């Protein structure tokens, strides 16, 4: 039986956890139970201890963990939600008909040859600390490294709790950009589809297969082929609320195992 572990006092976390576990005959709880675990959001002092224990159990070959977060695609923020088994994000590797991606009607732009500034997308401090376990200040670390590697100006997109408002300005920041740099933000997916190379620093990032390479290549980024097939795989691994509620997400996740 799948158990959901929502963040107390967070209605969205509570609702998505409830929708998912109801679709597969599960339950919600406030302490770790036997069987698969489902999370939408992790916060210290709330469900982080449960998350850590569930992830360690899964890593040791025990019951799997399902992690849910916002869409891989900027246009689908607040509309669709990604869910991955035993990972924070999908690998981005696989085979897809691209049917679900094509329904999104997102144009894949040619790779950009010329750009001026570098867009830097930090993620929230709680995410980097509680979920990723990053030992320090990622934004300070990466800006210091970039300033040693390039003379291009940096445009910092500071984290905003209002994900919809933050997503709405991404296109403006990408206009005229040379590249985007992030740990694992879905902004990398948007940049790549817009033809702007993205440097992702997390091995758990779905954009890794289309990454522009290590940060040392910031002045001459890689521009991989196969973006449509990759985007198709990502679209096959996120679902609308109605698809979560009716069990489509659960069935498709199990079909992958």
N, C-alpha and C positions, 0 to 999 in steps of 0.2 A: 504494500500500500504506500502510495506517495504521500509524503507529509510536507505541507508548506509552512515556512517560517517567516511570516511577515514582520515588518518593522512596526512596533507598537506606536500608535498615534499617527501613523502615515496611512490615510485612507486609500491612496492609490496602491501602495504595497499590499495592503490587506485585501483589496478587491481583486487584484491580479492573481495573488496567491490562491484566493478562494475560487476564482474562475477556473484556474488550471487544475487544482486538485479535484474539484467537482467533476471535471470532464473525464477523469480517470478513476473515479470512486475513491478518492483520497480524503485527507483531513488536514486541518491546520493545528499547530501546537506551539507551545512556548518553550519546549525542551526537546532535545534530540531523541528521536524514536527510531526503532528499527525500520529498515526499508529506504527507498529512494527519498532524497530531500530536494525541495524546490525553494528558490530564493528570488525575490525581486527587490534588490537593494540590500545593502549590508551596512550597518552602523554600529560603532563601538558603543557598548552600554545597552544595546538592544538585542540584536541577533548575531553579532560578530562571533561570539564564543561558539554558538551553535554552528555557524558557517565554517569556522576553522576546524571544528571536530568532524563535521560531515565531509569536508574536503580531504582531511587526513585519512578518514575511513575509506573514502573512494580511492585515494592514491594507493592505499594498501590492498586494494582489490575487493573492497567491500561494496556496499550499496552505492549506486551512482548518485551524483549531485546534478541538478538541473539549474542553470543560472539564466535568469531573464533580465533583459535590459532594453533600452530603446532601440529603434530601428537602425540598421546599417546605412539606410539611405535618408539623406537630409529631408527630401520631400515627404517622407513617411513618418517623420517625428510626430509623436503623440497619436499616430494612427496604427502603427504596427510595432511589434515587439519581437526581438530576437530571443531565442532560447537555445542553449547549447548543453550538451551532455559532457560533464567532467572537464569543461573548459569555460573560460570567461567569454570567449568568442570562438566562432567557427574557424577552422583552419583556412577556409577559402579555397580548398582543394577538393575537386570532385568532378562529377559529370552532371550536367543539367540540360534539360530541353530548352531552358531560358524562357519558358512560357510565363512563369510568374514575374520574372524581371521585365519581359516585354510589356506586360500589363501596366507596369509603372510608367511607361512612356518617357523614360529618361534617355536623352540623347547622349551618346558617348562622343565627346569632342576629340579631334586630333590632338596629339601631344603638342604642347606649346614649345616653340623654339626660343622665344625671348621673354624674359621677365625681369622685374626690378627687385622687389622686396621678397622677404621670406616670412610667411605666416607661421606663427608659433602658437600651438593650441594646447595649453596645459589643461589637465583635468582637476577635479576638486581635490582638495587636501585630504578629506576623509576617504575618498576612493583610493588615492595613491597610498595612503597610510594603512587603511583598514583592509582593503581588498588586495591591492598589489603588494603591499609591504615594502614600498620604496624607502630606502634608508637615507632620507634627507629631503632637500628642496629641489624637485625635478626642474622647475622653471629656472631657478638660479643656476643650476648645474648646466642645463642645456644652452642657456643664453651665453654663459661664460665660454662654453666650448665653441659655439657658433661665432662669437666675436673674435676668436682666435683663427677660425677657418675661413672667414669671408668678410668682405667689406660691405656686403649688401645690407641695407637697413632691415631691421626686424620689426614686424608688426605683431604685437602680442594680443591674442584674443583671451582676455581674462575670463575665467569660469563664471557662469551665471546660473543661478538656481532655476531660472526660467528658461528651460531648454528650447522652447519654441521661439522666444525672442532672440536667443543666441544664434539659433539656426538661421533666422531670418536675415541676419547681417553677414553670414558667411560668404555669400556671393560677392558682396561689396569688397571684402578683404581679399578674396581670390582674384579679383580683377587686376590684371597686370602683375600677378605674383610669379616669382621664379620657382618657388617650391613651398611645400607645407611641411612642418615638423611637429610631431606629436608622440606621446607614449603609445596610446592605443585608441584615440578618439575616432568616432565614426566620421569626423570631418575629413579624415584621410580618404575615405571611400568617395566622398563628394569631390574632393580635389582630383583624385585619379580619374574619375569619370569626366571631369571638366578639362582633362588634358594637362593637369598640373602635377608634376612629380611630388610624391609624398614620402617622407622619411619617417618610418615608424620604429620605435625603439623597444617595443615589447615583442617577444617571440610569440606571445599569445594573441597578437592582433590579427584580425581577419584580413587586413590590408597587406600583410607581410608578403604574400606571393607577388604582389604588384609594387612592392616597395622600390624606392629609388636607390637603394643600397645603403651602406653604412654612412654615418654622418660625415665622414672624411671626404665623401664624394659630393658634398653640398654644391660645389661649383660646376659639377658635370654629372648630374643625376642620370641614373638608368631610366629607361622608358620601356618597360616590358610589353610584350604582346599578349594577347589572350584576355583582354579586359572583359569582353562580353560574357565569355564562358565563366570567368571568375565571378562576375556580378550575378550571373544566373544561379550559381551555387549559393551565394549569400541570400538571394531572394527566396530560395527554397528553404531557408532556415530562419525565416521570420514570419509572423502571423498576425492577422488582425485580432481584435478582441473577440469578435464573433467566431473566428476560427479556433481561438483558444477555448472559448466556452463550449463549442459543439464537438470538441475532441479531435478536430483536424490536426492541430499541432501535436497532440499526443500520439496520434496514429503515424504521422510522418516521422516523428522522432524515433519511434520504435521500428519503423521500416528501415531505418539507417543502421540499426544495430546488427 
